[in-house]
Amino acid sequence: MRTIFRKELADYFTSWRVFILFMLVYGISAVGLWSAHQGIRGELTTEGFVFLKLFTTQGEMLPSLTTFISFLVPWIGIALGFDAINREYSSGTMSRVLSQPVFRDGVINGKFLAGIVTLSLMMFVTVLIVSGIGLSMIGVPPTPEEIIRIFIYLFFIIIYGSFWMGLAILFSVITKRTATSFLSSFALWLFFSIIIFLIAPAIASTVAPVSVETEAALIKNYQAQQTVLRFSPSYLFSEVTTVLLLPLVRSLGVVTMSQVARMIPNPISLGQSLLLIWPHFTSLLSLTIVCFAASYVVFMRQEVRPS
């Protein structure tokens, strides 16, 4: 597996695809920093989680950096995995690779691990650059809790990107053409990131109709919408981002006005934030494992013929 891993890693870092992805990520990071600069200019205080505002503050016309990241990370995962296997079949190199003293499972394991390392390095450098430039921009150093929250957020970014890469590798295994695997991955991203947000209100209105706009009926309808949306990995990741980088958010469910009146307006602790997002962590990690396990099983059972 180490041989395949080193070979794939070398291919990634010498390819135009990864170079373009790096440039795209750094360009979007610069736009996100500019947006944060516009948003916090004149409003910056030295109280609270000031450093996290670099990631969550949006400008006058531009969204925040976290919005850009949640949009870009799936595309990076898909770009790294959509042709991982079927490219080898179409070029006739798979039979040559497996004719060497290389285990078949080492091929797919090495490709998936190389993709994770590439994604992790890309996001890690991006977070470091944003943090360094942002520190010189706002002049307020991060607290230890803010540093921990940022690194936990980075960990979730890697898991989220690994899910989309595992899904793309699965389509790369079960389809023969790279265009088909890319379009299949794109279709699922489109459904989970856009379409499900459009159909969730209609499904909720069918399951929990609001005939009379009472508080109980509205709460039930909103809970039904959340249930539908939480089938989407994109929505799970957005909730993780909210809890980690906006500590003033105290709940992911419905909070009534009577409950808000009794709340103390203080940010929740890191431990409480982790408790809120623990189900999201298990869900995203399980989806990633399922996608990779399915691609692993299908690949191990495929017949490889010499070209």
C-alpha positions as a Markdown table, in Angstrom:
| # | Residue | x | y | z |
|---|---|---|---|---|
| 1 | Met | 0.0 | 0.0 | 0.0 |
| 2 | Arg | 2.9 | 2.4 | 0.7 |
| 3 | Thr | 4.1 | 2.1 | -2.9 |
| 4 | Ile | 0.6 | 3.0 | -4.2 |
| 5 | Phe | 0.3 | 5.8 | -1.6 |
| 6 | Arg | 3.6 | 7.4 | -2.6 |
| 7 | Lys | 2.9 | 7.1 | -6.3 |
| 8 | Glu | -0.6 | 8.6 | -6.0 |
| 9 | Leu | 0.7 | 11.4 | -3.7 |
| 10 | Ala | 3.4 | 12.2 | -6.3 |
| 11 | Asp | 0.8 | 12.2 | -9.1 |
| 12 | Tyr | -1.4 | 14.6 | -7.1 |
| 13 | Phe | 1.3 | 17.1 | -6.4 |
| 14 | Thr | 2.6 | 17.1 | -9.9 |
| 15 | Ser | -0.8 | 17.4 | -11.6 |
| 16 | Trp | -2.5 | 20.5 | -12.9 |
| 17 | Arg | -5.7 | 19.4 | -11.2 |
| 18 | Val | -4.3 | 19.8 | -7.7 |
| 19 | Phe | -2.4 | 23.0 | -8.6 |
| 20 | Ile | -5.7 | 24.5 | -9.8 |
| 21 | Leu | -7.5 | 23.4 | -6.6 |
| 22 | Phe | -4.7 | 24.9 | -4.5 |
| 23 | Met | -5.0 | 28.2 | -6.4 |
| 24 | Leu | -8.8 | 28.1 | -6.1 |
| 25 | Val | -8.7 | 27.5 | -2.4 |
| 26 | Tyr | -6.2 | 30.3 | -1.7 |
| 27 | Gly | -8.1 | 32.7 | -3.9 |
| 28 | Ile | -11.4 | 31.9 | -2.1 |
| 29 | Ser | -9.6 | 32.3 | 1.2 |
| 30 | Ala | -8.4 | 35.8 | 0.2 |
| 31 | Val | -12.0 | 36.7 | -0.8 |
| 32 | Gly | -13.2 | 35.3 | 2.6 |
| 33 | Leu | -10.7 | 37.3 | 4.5 |
| 34 | Trp | -11.6 | 40.5 | 2.6 |
| 35 | Ser | -15.3 | 39.8 | 3.4 |
| 36 | Ala | -14.4 | 39.4 | 7.1 |
| 37 | His | -12.4 | 42.6 | 7.0 |
| 38 | Gln | -15.4 | 44.4 | 5.6 |
| 39 | Gly | -17.8 | 42.9 | 8.2 |
| 40 | Ile | -15.7 | 43.5 | 11.4 |
| 41 | Arg | -14.3 | 46.8 | 10.5 |
| 42 | Gly | -15.5 | 49.4 | 13.0 |
| 43 | Glu | -17.3 | 46.7 | 15.0 |
| 44 | Leu | -14.3 | 44.9 | 16.5 |
| 45 | Thr | -14.2 | 44.5 | 20.3 |
| 46 | Thr | -11.7 | 42.7 | 22.5 |
| 47 | Glu | -14.4 | 40.7 | 24.3 |
| 48 | Gly | -15.7 | 37.3 | 23.4 |
| 49 | Phe | -14.5 | 35.1 | 20.6 |
| 50 | Val | -13.0 | 37.8 | 18.3 |
| 51 | Phe | -10.7 | 35.6 | 16.4 |
| 52 | Leu | -13.5 | 33.2 | 15.2 |
| 53 | Lys | -15.1 | 36.2 | 13.5 |
| 54 | Leu | -12.5 | 35.8 | 10.8 |
| 55 | Phe | -14.2 | 32.7 | 9.7 |
| 56 | Thr | -17.9 | 33.6 | 10.3 |
| 57 | Thr | -18.3 | 37.3 | 9.5 |
| 58 | Gln | -19.7 | 38.2 | 6.1 |
| 59 | Gly | -19.1 | 41.4 | 4.3 |
| 60 | Glu | -21.5 | 43.8 | 2.7 |
| 61 | Met | -21.9 | 41.7 | -0.5 |
| 62 | Leu | -19.7 | 38.7 | 0.1 |
| 63 | Pro | -20.5 | 35.6 | 2.2 |
| 64 | Ser | -18.3 | 34.4 | 5.1 |
| 65 | Leu | -15.2 | 32.2 | 4.7 |
| 66 | Thr | -17.1 | 29.2 | 6.2 |
| 67 | Thr | -19.7 | 29.6 | 3.5 |
| 68 | Phe | -17.0 | 29.4 | 0.8 |
| 69 | Ile | -15.4 | 26.4 | 2.5 |
| 70 | Ser | -18.7 | 24.4 | 2.8 |
| 71 | Phe | -19.3 | 25.0 | -0.9 |
| 72 | Leu | -15.7 | 24.2 | -2.0 |
| 73 | Val | -14.8 | 21.1 | 0.1 |
| 74 | Pro | -17.2 | 18.7 | -1.6 |
| 75 | Trp | -15.8 | 19.8 | -5.0 |
| 76 | Ile | -12.3 | 19.1 | -3.8 |
| 77 | Gly | -13.3 | 15.6 | -2.6 |
| 78 | Ile | -15.1 | 14.9 | -5.9 |
| 79 | Ala | -12.2 | 16.1 | -7.9 |
| 80 | Leu | -9.7 | 13.9 | -6.1 |
| 81 | Gly | -11.8 | 10.7 | -6.3 |
| 82 | Phe | -14.1 | 10.7 | -9.4 |
| 83 | Asp | -11.5 | 9.0 | -11.7 |
| 84 | Ala | -9.4 | 7.2 | -9.1 |
| 85 | Ile | -10.3 | 3.6 | -10.4 |
| 86 | Asn | -12.0 | 3.8 | -13.8 |
| 87 | Arg | -9.1 | 6.0 | -15.1 |
| 88 | Glu | -6.8 | 3.0 | -14.5 |
| 89 | Tyr | -9.2 | 0.7 | -16.3 |
| 90 | Ser | -9.7 | 3.0 | -19.3 |
| 91 | Ser | -5.9 | 3.6 | -19.7 |
| 92 | Gly | -5.1 | -0.1 | -19.3 |
| 93 | Thr | -2.8 | 0.4 | -16.4 |
| 94 | Met | -4.8 | -1.5 | -13.8 |
| 95 | Ser | -3.8 | -5.0 | -15.0 |
| 96 | Arg | -0.2 | -3.8 | -15.2 |
| 97 | Val | -0.2 | -2.6 | -11.6 |
| 98 | Leu | -1.9 | -5.7 | -10.3 |
| 99 | Ser | 0.6 | -7.9 | -12.2 |
| 100 | Gln | 3.3 | -6.5 | -9.9 |
| 101 | Pro | 3.8 | -7.7 | -6.3 |
| 102 | Val | 1.0 | -5.4 | -5.1 |
| 103 | Phe | -2.1 | -6.5 | -3.2 |
| 104 | Arg | -5.4 | -5.5 | -4.7 |
| 105 | Asp | -6.7 | -3.9 | -1.6 |
| 106 | Gly | -3.5 | -1.8 | -1.4 |
| 107 | Val | -4.5 | -0.1 | -4.6 |
| 108 | Ile | -7.8 | 1.4 | -3.4 |
| 109 | Asn | -6.5 | 1.9 | 0.2 |
| 110 | Gly | -3.5 | 3.8 | -1.1 |
| 111 | Lys | -5.6 | 6.0 | -3.4 |
| 112 | Phe | -8.0 | 6.9 | -0.7 |
| 113 | Leu | -5.3 | 7.6 | 1.8 |
| 114 | Ala | -3.4 | 9.8 | -0.7 |
| 115 | Gly | -6.5 | 11.8 | -1.4 |
| 116 | Ile | -7.2 | 12.3 | 2.4 |
| 117 | Val | -3.6 | 13.5 | 2.9 |
| 118 | Thr | -3.8 | 15.9 | -0.1 |
| 119 | Leu | -7.1 | 17.3 | 1.2 |
| 120 | Ser | -5.8 | 17.6 | 4.8 |
| 121 | Leu | -2.7 | 19.4 | 3.7 |
| 122 | Met | -4.7 | 21.8 | 1.5 |
| 123 | Met | -7.1 | 22.7 | 4.3 |
| 124 | Phe | -4.5 | 22.8 | 7.0 |
| 125 | Val | -2.3 | 25.3 | 5.1 |
| 126 | Thr | -5.4 | 27.3 | 4.2 |
| 127 | Val | -6.4 | 27.6 | 7.9 |
| 128 | Leu | -2.9 | 28.6 | 8.9 |
| 129 | Ile | -2.7 | 31.3 | 6.2 |
| 130 | Val | -6.1 | 32.7 | 7.1 |
| 131 | Ser | -5.2 | 32.7 | 10.8 |
| 132 | Gly | -1.8 | 34.4 | 10.2 |
| 133 | Ile | -3.1 | 37.1 | 7.9 |
| 134 | Gly | -6.2 | 37.6 | 10.1 |
| 135 | Leu | -4.0 | 38.0 | 13.2 |
| 136 | Ser | -2.1 | 40.8 | 11.6 |
| 137 | Met | -5.4 | 42.3 | 10.4 |
| 138 | Ile | -7.3 | 42.4 | 13.6 |
| 139 | Gly | -4.4 | 42.5 | 16.1 |
| 140 | Val | -6.2 | 40.3 | 18.6 |
| 141 | Pro | -4.5 | 36.9 | 19.3 |
| 142 | Pro | -6.7 | 33.8 | 19.6 |
| 143 | Thr | -7.5 | 32.3 | 23.0 |
| 144 | Pro | -6.6 | 28.6 | 23.7 |
| 145 | Glu | -10.3 | 27.7 | 23.3 |
| 146 | Glu | -10.5 | 29.4 | 19.9 |
| 147 | Ile | -7.5 | 27.5 | 18.7 |
| 148 | Ile | -9.0 | 24.2 | 19.8 |
| 149 | Arg | -12.3 | 25.1 | 18.1 |
| 150 | Ile | -10.6 | 26.0 | 14.9 |
| 151 | Phe | -8.6 | 22.7 | 14.8 |
| 152 | Ile | -11.8 | 20.7 | 15.6 |
| 153 | Tyr | -13.5 | 22.5 | 12.8 |
| 154 | Leu | -10.5 | 21.6 | 10.5 |
| 155 | Phe | -11.0 | 17.9 | 11.6 |
| 156 | Phe | -14.6 | 18.1 | 10.5 |
| 157 | Ile | -13.6 | 19.6 | 7.2 |
| 158 | Ile | -11.4 | 16.7 | 6.5 |
| 159 | Ile | -14.2 | 14.2 | 7.4 |
| 160 | Tyr | -16.7 | 16.1 | 5.3 |
| 161 | Gly | -14.3 | 16.2 | 2.3 |
| 162 | Ser | -13.4 | 12.5 | 2.8 |
| 163 | Phe | -17.1 | 11.6 | 2.6 |
| 164 | Trp | -17.4 | 13.2 | -0.8 |
| 165 | Met | -14.2 | 11.7 | -2.0 |
| 166 | Gly | -15.3 | 8.2 | -0.8 |
| 167 | Leu | -18.6 | 8.7 | -2.7 |
| 168 | Ala | -16.7 | 9.8 | -5.8 |
| 169 | Ile | -14.4 | 6.7 | -5.5 |
| 170 | Leu | -17.5 | 4.5 | -5.2 |
| 171 | Phe | -18.9 | 5.9 | -8.5 |
| 172 | Ser | -15.4 | 5.5 | -10.0 |
| 173 | Val | -15.5 | 1.8 | -9.1 |
| 174 | Ile | -19.0 | 1.0 | -10.2 |
| 175 | Thr | -18.9 | 3.0 | -13.5 |
| 176 | Lys | -16.6 | 2.5 | -16.4 |
| 177 | Arg | -16.4 | 6.1 | -17.6 |
| 178 | Thr | -14.9 | 9.0 | -15.7 |
| 179 | Ala | -17.6 | 11.4 | -17.0 |
| 180 | Thr | -20.3 | 9.2 | -15.6 |
| 181 | Ser | -18.7 | 9.0 | -12.2 |
| 182 | Phe | -18.2 | 12.8 | -12.1 |
| 183 | Leu | -21.8 | 13.5 | -13.2 |
| 184 | Ser | -23.2 | 11.0 | -10.6 |
| 185 | Ser | -21.2 | 12.6 | -7.8 |
| 186 | Phe | -22.3 | 16.1 | -9.0 |
| 187 | Ala | -25.9 | 15.0 | -9.1 |
| 188 | Leu | -25.8 | 13.8 | -5.5 |
| 189 | Trp | -24.0 | 17.0 | -4.4 |
| 190 | Leu | -26.7 | 19.0 | -6.1 |
| 191 | Phe | -29.4 | 17.1 | -4.4 |
| 192 | Phe | -28.0 | 17.2 | -0.9 |
| 193 | Ser | -26.7 | 20.8 | -1.1 |
| 194 | Ile | -29.5 | 22.6 | -3.0 |
| 195 | Ile | -32.6 | 20.5 | -3.9 |
| 196 | Ile | -33.2 | 19.0 | -0.5 |
| 197 | Phe | -33.4 | 22.6 | 0.9 |
| 198 | Leu | -36.2 | 23.3 | -1.6 |
| 199 | Ile | -38.2 | 20.2 | -1.0 |
| 200 | Ala | -37.9 | 20.0 | 2.8 |
| 201 | Pro | -40.6 | 22.7 | 3.5 |
| 202 | Ala | -43.0 | 20.8 | 1.2 |
| 203 | Ile | -42.4 | 17.5 | 2.9 |
| 204 | Ala | -42.7 | 19.1 | 6.3 |
| 205 | Ser | -46.0 | 20.7 | 5.3 |
| 206 | Thr | -47.3 | 17.3 | 4.2 |
| 207 | Val | -46.2 | 15.5 | 7.4 |
| 208 | Ala | -46.9 | 18.3 | 9.8 |
| 209 | Pro | -49.3 | 20.8 | 8.1 |
| 210 | Val | -49.8 | 24.2 | 9.7 |
| 211 | Ser | -53.6 | 24.7 | 9.4 |
| 212 | Val | -53.6 | 27.1 | 12.3 |
| 213 | Glu | -50.4 | 29.1 | 13.1 |
| 214 | Thr | -50.1 | 28.1 | 16.7 |
| 215 | Glu | -46.8 | 27.8 | 18.4 |
| 216 | Ala | -47.1 | 24.0 | 18.7 |
| 217 | Ala | -48.0 | 23.6 | 15.0 |
| 218 | Leu | -45.1 | 25.8 | 13.9 |
| 219 | Ile | -42.6 | 24.0 | 16.1 |
| 220 | Lys | -43.8 | 20.6 | 14.8 |
| 221 | Asn | -43.5 | 21.8 | 11.2 |
| 222 | Tyr | -40.0 | 23.2 | 11.8 |
| 223 | Gln | -38.9 | 19.9 | 13.5 |
| 224 | Ala | -40.1 | 18.0 | 10.5 |
| 225 | Gln | -38.0 | 20.2 | 8.2 |
| 226 | Gln | -35.0 | 19.7 | 10.3 |
| 227 | Thr | -35.5 | 15.9 | 10.3 |
| 228 | Val | -35.6 | 15.9 | 6.5 |
| 229 | Leu | -32.6 | 18.3 | 6.2 |
| 230 | Arg | -30.5 | 16.1 | 8.5 |
| 231 | Phe | -30.4 | 13.4 | 5.9 |
| 232 | Ser | -28.1 | 15.8 | 4.0 |
| 233 | Pro | -24.4 | 15.7 | 4.9 |
| 234 | Ser | -24.2 | 19.4 | 3.8 |
| 235 | Tyr | -26.7 | 20.4 | 6.4 |
| 236 | Leu | -25.0 | 18.4 | 9.1 |
| 237 | Phe | -21.7 | 20.1 | 8.3 |
| 238 | Ser | -23.4 | 23.5 | 8.4 |
| 239 | Glu | -24.7 | 22.8 | 11.9 |
| 240 | Val | -21.2 | 21.7 | 13.0 |
| 241 | Thr | -19.8 | 25.0 | 11.7 |
| 242 | Thr | -22.4 | 27.0 | 13.5 |
| 243 | Val | -21.9 | 25.3 | 16.9 |
| 244 | Leu | -18.1 | 25.3 | 16.7 |
| 245 | Leu | -17.5 | 28.8 | 15.4 |
| 246 | Leu | -20.5 | 30.6 | 16.9 |
| 247 | Pro | -20.4 | 29.7 | 20.6 |
| 248 | Leu | -23.4 | 31.9 | 21.3 |
| 249 | Val | -25.6 | 29.4 | 19.6 |
| 250 | Arg | -27.0 | 27.3 | 22.5 |
| 251 | Ser | -29.2 | 24.9 | 20.7 |
| 252 | Leu | -29.8 | 23.3 | 17.3 |
| 253 | Gly | -33.5 | 22.7 | 17.9 |
| 254 | Val | -36.4 | 25.0 | 18.5 |
| 255 | Val | -36.0 | 27.6 | 21.3 |
| 256 | Thr | -39.2 | 29.2 | 22.5 |
| 257 | Met | -39.5 | 32.8 | 23.6 |
| 258 | Ser | -40.1 | 31.7 | 27.2 |
| 259 | Gln | -36.8 | 29.7 | 27.1 |
| 260 | Val | -34.9 | 32.6 | 25.6 |
| 261 | Ala | -36.1 | 34.9 | 28.4 |
| 262 | Arg | -34.6 | 32.6 | 31.0 |
| 263 | Met | -31.3 | 32.1 | 29.2 |
| 264 | Ile | -28.1 | 33.9 | 30.3 |
| 265 | Pro | -26.6 | 35.4 | 27.1 |
| 266 | Asn | -23.2 | 33.8 | 27.5 |
| 267 | Pro | -21.4 | 31.5 | 25.0 |
| 268 | Ile | -21.5 | 27.8 | 25.8 |
| 269 | Ser | -18.4 | 25.9 | 26.7 |
| 270 | Leu | -16.3 | 23.8 | 24.4 |
| 271 | Gly | -17.5 | 20.6 | 26.1 |
| 272 | Gln | -21.2 | 21.5 | 25.6 |
| 273 | Ser | -20.5 | 22.4 | 21.9 |
| 274 | Leu | -18.9 | 18.9 | 21.5 |
| 275 | Leu | -21.9 | 17.3 | 23.0 |
| 276 | Leu | -24.2 | 19.1 | 20.5 |
| 277 | Ile | -22.2 | 18.0 | 17.5 |
| 278 | Trp | -21.4 | 14.5 | 18.6 |
| 279 | Pro | -24.3 | 12.9 | 16.6 |
| 280 | His | -23.1 | 14.9 | 13.6 |
| 281 | Phe | -19.6 | 13.5 | 14.0 |
| 282 | Thr | -20.8 | 9.9 | 14.2 |
| 283 | Ser | -23.1 | 10.5 | 11.2 |
| 284 | Leu | -20.5 | 12.0 | 8.9 |
| 285 | Leu | -17.9 | 9.4 | 9.9 |
| 286 | Ser | -20.3 | 6.5 | 9.4 |
| 287 | Leu | -21.3 | 7.8 | 5.9 |
| 288 | Thr | -17.6 | 8.1 | 5.0 |
| 289 | Ile | -16.9 | 4.5 | 6.2 |
| 290 | Val | -20.0 | 3.2 | 4.4 |
| 291 | Cys | -19.0 | 4.8 | 1.1 |
| 292 | Phe | -15.4 | 3.6 | 1.2 |
| 293 | Ala | -16.4 | 0.1 | 2.4 |
| 294 | Ala | -18.9 | -0.2 | -0.5 |
| 295 | Ser | -16.2 | 0.8 | -3.0 |
| 296 | Tyr | -13.7 | -1.5 | -1.4 |
| 297 | Val | -16.0 | -4.5 | -1.6 |
| 298 | Val | -17.0 | -3.8 | -5.2 |
| 299 | Phe | -13.4 | -3.3 | -6.3 |
| 300 | Met | -12.2 | -6.5 | -4.6 |
| 301 | Arg | -14.8 | -8.5 | -6.5 |
| 302 | Gln | -14.3 | -6.9 | -9.9 |
| 303 | Glu | -12.6 | -8.9 | -12.7 |
| 304 | Val | -9.4 | -7.3 | -14.1 |
| 305 | Arg | -8.5 | -8.4 | -17.6 |
| 306 | Pro | -5.2 | -7.6 | -19.3 |
| 307 | Ser | -5.6 | -5.0 | -22.0 |
